[in-house]
Amino acid sequence: MEKNKLPIFLSHLRLFLISGLLLTGQNTPAQDISKVNQAQVYDINAEARIDYSIISNDPETIIYMKVITDNPTDFMDDYTIGYQVKERYNNIQPSFTTLSSTDLINSGGPLIFNITLPATSEEMLCAIKITNTGTKRDFYYDIPIRNKASFNYPGFYLKNAADDLPVFNHYLSTDASLKFASQQNTQKIFGFRYTADFDAALPPMAQKAPAGNKLMTIDSVFQIDVDKAFTLSQEGLYFFQEDTTKLEGLAYRVSNRYFPRFVRIEDLSDPIVYLSTRLEFKSLNNSEEKKKAMDSFWIKIAGTREKAKRIIRNYYRSVELANKMFTNYKAGWKTDQGMIYIIYGPPEEVYRNEFEEIWIYDRKENMSKIKFTFTKVKSIFTKKHYELNRDKSYEKYWYRIIDLWRKGRKGI
């Protein structure tokens, strides 16, 4: 036998194995992440969640992605983070581009990554995969960049003046010091303040259509210099644009410094609408001594002061989380998703695509498995406005869960 030559059967075996490996790689099916449970998105106890700010400008699109975790210092040692850009949710490939500490825009504090992508006029989705290297568990997240269900992102973004880091929340405090930054060398940003308030969401079994937005009146128009610190001292809805001839901009709801927590009597009374009867809520609103009327309401439904305190603590914790997660042009507790989150808690299953979100609550507390579908509504004020597909069949489940709340047996 010649030196370095393999027997014929071994050569054939090697070719067979190599061919098999190649074919296996070629035939690895694409994944549809719209069918992957993303319940961690709304779970405050999840190992990791993300938030993001997007700046769209030729020739590139920039994603600032914040990873929310209890231990940011050691996170990169215990997890890997990858991203992949595709047009559709159903075409995610096995290979992801790995992010490292060199992609962080800050040292210390929150984990904020810079993902820079070529700009495109096509639909674009950024899929994120975070893997726990110890448990090998994968968590998937979607960042829609461009699709038919939303207006495009602008070429500017909002920063905190103190540290120059991007603002991720869509609510701001009246005492926050802020700055605008632009990728288009814009010198000024146009601002519009609206005085409109919005009604709380209707219950899921409501047969009439939601009343829609009240007439939104522009209270004031102003300009802000880019890269110069400013504050928004008046509460309300603000909308900012570089170019007022386009439907691109950023909207923020400005509230008192306690938000997303409620501490003022006038704020605490409104969310009671989800737990009260129409007569109870009317009586509460018409009372001249609202604090006393609220105390009476809680003690009446709870039976005792101690039980009332427990219900109040749990309920307003749910309201706070809804404000934190779902505030857009209106307070989070007033949105359809915020209402369901407050009453039912975080969903066990979440499925998302370009046009809708599906929340599933598994069977618990002697209640049947229930599914809520939220349809995305195109809005210049937010990329995350969803309306619940209401149905009369929800009625029995709704009253049952409300009864549990009123008896002190429900809470996040």
C-alpha positions as CSV (number, residue, x, y, z in Angstrom):
1,M,0.0,0.0,0.0
2,E,1.3,3.4,-0.9
3,K,2.2,5.8,1.9
4,N,-0.6,8.1,3.1
5,K,-3.2,6.3,1.0
6,L,-6.4,5.0,2.6
7,P,-8.0,1.8,1.7
8,I,-10.8,2.3,-0.9
9,F,-13.7,1.5,1.5
10,L,-12.3,4.0,4.1
11,S,-12.0,6.7,1.4
12,H,-15.6,6.0,0.4
13,L,-16.7,6.1,4.0
14,R,-15.0,9.4,4.6
15,L,-16.6,10.9,1.5
16,F,-20.0,9.6,2.6
17,L,-19.6,11.2,6.0
18,I,-18.4,14.5,4.6
19,S,-21.2,14.6,2.1
20,G,-23.7,13.8,4.9
21,L,-22.4,16.6,7.0
22,L,-22.6,19.1,4.1
23,L,-26.1,18.0,3.3
24,T,-27.1,18.2,6.9
25,G,-25.9,21.8,7.0
26,Q,-27.6,22.7,3.8
27,N,-30.9,21.1,4.9
28,T,-31.1,22.7,8.3
29,P,-34.6,24.2,8.3
30,A,-35.3,27.8,8.9
31,Q,-37.0,28.7,12.2
32,D,-40.2,30.6,12.5
33,I,-39.8,32.7,15.6
34,S,-43.5,33.8,15.5
35,K,-44.1,30.2,16.8
36,V,-41.5,30.5,19.6
37,N,-42.9,31.4,23.0
38,Q,-41.5,34.8,24.0
39,A,-43.2,35.0,27.4
40,Q,-40.0,36.3,29.0
41,V,-40.7,39.6,27.2
42,Y,-43.3,40.5,29.9
43,D,-41.9,38.5,32.8
44,I,-40.2,40.8,35.3
45,N,-38.4,37.7,36.8
46,A,-37.0,36.5,33.4
47,E,-33.3,35.8,33.2
48,A,-33.1,38.5,30.5
49,R,-35.3,41.0,28.7
50,I,-34.5,43.6,26.1
51,D,-35.5,47.1,25.1
52,Y,-34.3,49.0,22.1
53,S,-34.0,52.4,20.4
54,I,-33.7,52.5,16.6
55,I,-32.3,55.3,14.4
56,S,-32.9,54.9,10.7
57,N,-30.7,56.9,8.3
58,D,-29.0,56.3,5.0
59,P,-26.6,54.6,4.7
60,E,-27.2,52.7,7.9
61,T,-29.7,51.7,10.6
62,I,-28.5,51.7,14.2
63,I,-30.1,49.6,17.0
64,Y,-29.2,50.5,20.6
65,M,-30.3,47.4,22.5
66,K,-30.5,47.3,26.3
67,V,-30.3,43.9,28.0
68,I,-32.3,44.0,31.3
69,T,-30.9,41.5,33.8
70,D,-30.4,41.3,37.6
71,N,-26.6,40.9,37.2
72,P,-25.2,42.9,34.3
73,T,-21.6,42.6,35.6
74,D,-21.3,38.9,35.0
75,F,-23.9,38.6,32.2
76,M,-21.4,38.2,29.4
77,D,-19.7,35.4,31.2
78,D,-22.8,33.3,31.6
79,Y,-24.7,34.1,28.4
80,T,-24.1,34.5,24.7
81,I,-26.0,37.1,22.6
82,G,-26.5,36.9,18.9
83,Y,-28.5,38.7,16.2
84,Q,-29.7,38.0,12.7
85,V,-31.4,40.2,10.2
86,K,-34.2,38.8,7.9
87,E,-37.3,40.1,6.1
88,R,-39.7,37.6,7.8
89,Y,-40.3,35.9,11.1
90,N,-40.4,32.5,9.4
91,N,-36.9,32.5,7.9
92,I,-34.5,32.6,10.8
93,Q,-31.4,30.6,10.2
94,P,-29.4,28.7,12.8
95,S,-26.3,31.0,12.6
96,F,-26.3,34.2,14.5
97,T,-23.7,37.0,14.6
98,T,-22.3,37.0,18.1
99,L,-22.2,40.3,20.1
100,S,-19.2,40.8,22.5
101,S,-18.1,43.4,25.0
102,T,-16.6,45.5,22.1
103,D,-20.2,46.1,20.9
104,L,-21.2,47.8,24.2
105,I,-21.5,51.6,24.0
106,N,-20.9,52.0,27.8
107,S,-18.6,50.5,30.4
108,G,-20.3,49.6,33.7
109,G,-24.0,50.0,34.4
110,P,-26.6,48.7,32.1
111,L,-25.7,46.5,29.1
112,I,-26.4,48.6,25.9
113,F,-25.2,47.2,22.6
114,N,-24.8,48.9,19.3
115,I,-26.0,46.9,16.3
116,T,-25.2,48.8,13.0
117,L,-26.9,47.5,9.9
118,P,-27.1,48.7,6.3
119,A,-30.1,50.8,5.6
120,T,-32.8,49.3,3.3
121,S,-36.2,50.1,1.9
122,E,-37.2,46.5,2.3
123,E,-39.0,45.0,5.3
124,M,-36.5,44.2,8.0
125,L,-36.5,42.2,11.2
126,C,-33.7,41.8,13.7
127,A,-34.0,38.5,15.6
128,I,-32.1,38.2,18.9
129,K,-31.0,35.0,20.6
130,I,-29.7,35.0,24.2
131,T,-28.4,31.6,25.4
132,N,-27.6,30.6,28.9
133,T,-24.3,28.8,28.5
134,G,-24.9,26.8,31.6
135,T,-28.4,25.5,31.1
136,K,-28.2,25.7,27.2
137,R,-31.6,27.4,27.2
138,D,-32.3,29.8,24.4
139,F,-34.4,33.0,24.6
140,Y,-35.6,34.6,21.4
141,Y,-36.7,38.2,20.9
142,D,-37.9,40.2,17.8
143,I,-37.0,43.7,16.9
144,P,-39.1,44.9,14.0
145,I,-37.2,47.5,12.1
146,R,-39.3,48.1,9.0
147,N,-42.6,46.6,8.0
148,K,-46.0,47.6,6.6
149,A,-47.6,47.7,10.1
150,S,-45.5,50.7,11.3
151,F,-44.2,54.0,10.1
152,N,-40.4,54.2,9.7
153,Y,-38.1,55.2,12.5
154,P,-36.6,58.7,12.3
155,G,-32.9,59.7,12.0
156,F,-32.7,61.1,15.6
157,Y,-33.0,59.8,19.1
158,L,-33.4,60.9,22.7
159,K,-30.6,60.7,25.3
160,N,-30.2,61.3,29.0
161,A,-28.2,64.5,29.4
162,A,-26.3,63.1,32.4
163,D,-24.7,60.1,30.8
164,D,-25.5,60.5,27.0
165,L,-27.1,57.1,27.0
166,P,-30.2,56.5,24.9
167,V,-33.7,56.8,26.5
168,F,-35.6,53.5,26.1
169,N,-38.8,54.3,28.0
170,H,-41.7,56.0,26.2
171,Y,-42.5,57.9,29.4
172,L,-40.5,60.8,30.8
173,S,-40.4,62.7,34.0
174,T,-41.1,66.5,34.2
175,D,-37.7,66.9,35.9
176,A,-35.6,64.7,33.5
177,S,-32.6,66.4,31.8
178,L,-32.6,65.3,28.2
179,K,-30.8,65.8,24.8
180,F,-31.6,65.0,21.2
181,A,-28.9,63.4,19.0
182,S,-29.2,63.3,15.2
183,Q,-27.6,61.1,12.6
184,Q,-28.5,63.6,9.8
185,N,-26.7,66.6,11.1
186,T,-30.0,68.2,12.0
187,Q,-29.7,71.4,14.1
188,K,-33.2,71.6,15.5
189,I,-36.1,69.2,16.4
190,F,-39.7,70.3,16.1
191,G,-41.8,69.6,19.2
192,F,-45.6,69.4,19.6
193,R,-47.4,69.1,22.9
194,Y,-50.9,67.6,23.0
195,T,-53.4,68.1,25.9
196,A,-55.6,65.1,25.0
197,D,-56.4,62.5,27.7
198,F,-57.5,59.0,26.9
199,D,-60.1,56.7,28.4
200,A,-59.3,53.4,30.1
201,A,-59.6,50.2,27.9
202,L,-63.0,48.6,27.6
203,P,-63.4,45.1,29.1
204,P,-62.5,42.2,26.7
205,M,-66.2,41.2,26.2
206,A,-67.4,44.7,25.2
207,Q,-69.6,44.5,22.2
208,K,-69.4,48.1,21.2
209,A,-66.2,49.3,19.5
210,P,-63.7,51.4,21.5
211,A,-64.6,55.0,21.5
212,G,-61.3,55.8,19.8
213,N,-58.9,58.7,20.6
214,K,-60.4,61.9,21.8
215,L,-59.8,65.0,19.7
216,M,-56.1,65.7,20.0
217,T,-55.5,69.4,20.2
218,I,-52.0,70.8,19.8
219,D,-51.4,72.9,22.9
220,S,-48.0,74.3,21.9
221,V,-45.3,74.1,19.1
222,F,-41.6,74.7,19.8
223,Q,-38.1,73.8,18.7
224,I,-35.2,72.2,20.6
225,D,-31.6,72.5,19.7
226,V,-29.9,69.2,19.0
227,D,-27.3,68.1,21.6
228,K,-28.4,70.7,24.0
229,A,-29.9,69.8,27.4
230,F,-33.6,70.5,28.0
231,T,-36.5,69.5,30.3
232,L,-40.2,69.1,29.6
233,S,-41.8,70.7,32.6
234,Q,-45.4,70.2,31.7
235,E,-47.2,66.9,31.7
236,G,-48.8,65.7,28.5
237,L,-48.1,63.9,25.2
238,Y,-45.2,65.2,23.2
239,F,-44.4,64.4,19.6
240,F,-41.0,65.3,18.0
241,Q,-39.9,65.4,14.3
242,E,-37.0,66.4,12.2
243,D,-39.1,66.8,9.1
244,T,-42.7,67.9,9.6
245,T,-43.7,66.9,6.1
246,K,-43.1,63.2,6.9
247,L,-44.9,60.7,9.2
248,E,-41.8,59.9,11.2
249,G,-41.1,61.0,14.7
250,L,-40.8,60.1,18.4
251,A,-43.6,60.4,21.0
252,Y,-43.3,60.4,24.8
253,R,-45.8,60.8,27.6
254,V,-44.5,63.2,30.2
255,S,-45.7,62.6,33.8
256,N,-44.8,63.5,37.3
257,R,-41.6,62.1,38.8
258,Y,-43.3,59.2,40.5
259,F,-44.5,57.6,37.3
260,P,-44.8,54.6,36.5
261,R,-45.9,54.4,40.2
262,F,-49.1,56.1,41.3
263,V,-49.1,58.0,44.6
264,R,-51.4,60.9,44.0
265,I,-55.1,60.4,44.9
266,E,-56.3,61.6,41.4
267,D,-54.0,58.9,39.8
268,L,-54.9,56.1,42.2
269,S,-58.6,56.4,41.8
270,D,-58.9,55.9,38.0
271,P,-57.5,52.4,37.7
272,I,-60.2,51.1,40.1
273,V,-62.5,51.1,37.0
274,Y,-61.3,47.6,36.1
275,L,-62.4,46.1,39.5
276,S,-65.5,48.2,40.3
277,T,-69.1,48.1,39.1
278,R,-70.4,51.0,37.1
279,L,-72.3,52.3,40.1
280,E,-69.2,51.9,42.5
281,F,-67.0,53.8,40.1
282,K,-69.5,56.6,39.5
283,S,-70.0,57.0,43.3
284,L,-66.2,57.2,43.7
285,N,-65.8,59.8,41.0
286,N,-68.6,62.0,42.3
287,S,-67.3,62.0,45.8
288,E,-66.0,65.3,47.2
289,E,-63.8,63.4,49.6
290,K,-62.1,61.0,47.2
291,K,-59.5,59.6,49.6
292,K,-62.3,58.7,52.1
293,A,-64.4,57.2,49.2
294,M,-61.4,55.1,48.0
295,D,-60.8,53.7,51.5
296,S,-64.4,52.8,51.8
297,F,-64.4,51.0,48.5
298,W,-61.4,48.9,49.3
299,I,-62.6,47.9,52.7
300,K,-66.0,47.2,51.4
301,I,-64.8,44.6,48.8
302,A,-62.1,43.2,51.1
303,G,-64.0,42.9,54.3
304,T,-61.1,43.9,56.6
305,R,-58.4,46.6,56.6
306,E,-55.6,44.1,56.5
307,K,-57.1,42.3,53.5
308,A,-57.7,45.6,51.8
309,K,-54.1,46.6,52.3
310,R,-53.0,43.3,50.6
311,I,-55.3,43.8,47.6
312,I,-54.2,47.5,47.2
313,R,-50.5,46.5,47.3
314,N,-50.9,43.8,44.7
315,Y,-53.2,45.8,42.4
316,Y,-51.2,48.9,42.2
317,R,-48.0,46.9,41.8
318,S,-49.7,45.4,38.7
319,V,-50.7,48.9,37.5
320,E,-47.1,50.1,37.9
321,L,-45.8,47.2,35.8
322,A,-48.4,47.9,33.2
323,N,-47.3,51.5,33.1
324,K,-43.7,50.5,32.8
325,M,-44.2,48.0,30.0
326,F,-47.1,49.4,27.9
327,T,-47.0,53.2,28.1
328,N,-47.0,54.7,24.6
329,Y,-49.0,57.8,23.7
330,K,-51.2,57.0,26.7
331,A,-50.5,55.5,30.1
332,G,-49.8,51.8,30.1
333,W,-52.6,50.9,32.4
334,K,-55.2,52.4,30.0
335,T,-54.0,50.3,27.0
336,D,-55.7,47.0,26.1
337,Q,-52.5,45.0,26.8
338,G,-52.0,46.9,30.1
339,M,-55.6,46.1,31.2
340,I,-55.2,42.4,30.5
341,Y,-51.7,42.4,32.2
342,I,-53.1,44.1,35.3
343,I,-56.0,41.7,35.7
344,Y,-54.5,38.4,34.5
345,G,-50.8,39.0,35.2
346,P,-47.9,38.1,32.8
347,P,-49.0,35.6,30.2
348,E,-47.5,32.0,30.2
349,E,-47.2,32.1,26.4
350,V,-46.6,35.0,24.0
351,Y,-46.4,34.7,20.2
352,R,-45.6,37.7,18.0
353,N,-45.4,38.6,14.3
354,E,-45.6,41.7,12.2
355,F,-49.3,42.2,12.7
356,E,-50.4,40.7,16.0
357,E,-49.5,39.4,19.5
358,I,-51.2,36.3,21.0
359,W,-51.2,35.9,24.8
360,I,-52.1,32.6,26.4
361,Y,-52.9,32.0,30.0
362,D,-52.8,28.3,31.1
363,R,-55.3,26.6,33.3
364,K,-54.9,27.8,36.9
365,E,-57.1,28.8,39.8
366,N,-59.9,26.6,38.5
367,M,-60.0,28.7,35.3
368,S,-59.9,27.5,31.7
369,K,-57.0,28.1,29.3
370,I,-57.7,31.5,27.7
371,K,-56.2,33.2,24.6
372,F,-56.1,36.9,23.8
373,T,-55.2,38.3,20.4
374,F,-54.0,41.8,20.0
375,T,-53.9,43.4,16.5
376,K,-51.2,45.9,15.7
377,V,-52.6,49.4,14.8
378,K,-50.5,51.7,12.7
379,S,-49.8,55.0,14.6
380,I,-47.4,57.9,14.1
381,F,-47.0,58.0,17.9
382,T,-45.9,54.5,18.6
383,K,-44.7,51.3,17.0
384,K,-46.4,49.3,19.8
385,H,-50.0,50.1,19.7
386,Y,-52.2,47.0,19.9
387,E,-55.9,46.6,20.2
388,L,-57.6,43.6,21.7
389,N,-59.9,41.5,19.5
390,R,-62.9,41.6,21.8
391,D,-65.5,38.9,22.1
392,K,-68.6,38.2,24.1
393,S,-67.2,34.8,25.1
394,Y,-64.7,36.4,27.4
395,E,-67.5,37.6,29.8
396,K,-67.7,34.7,32.1
397,Y,-63.9,34.5,32.5
398,W,-63.6,38.2,33.1
399,Y,-66.1,38.3,35.9
400,R,-64.6,35.3,37.5
401,I,-61.1,36.8,37.6
402,I,-62.5,40.1,38.8
403,D,-64.2,38.2,41.6
404,L,-60.9,36.7,42.6
405,W,-59.3,40.1,42.7
406,R,-62.1,41.5,44.9
407,K,-61.7,38.5,47.3
408,G,-58.0,39.0,47.6
409,R,-57.0,35.8,45.8
410,K,-55.4,37.3,42.8
411,G,-52.2,39.4,42.2
412,I,-48.9,39.3,40.4
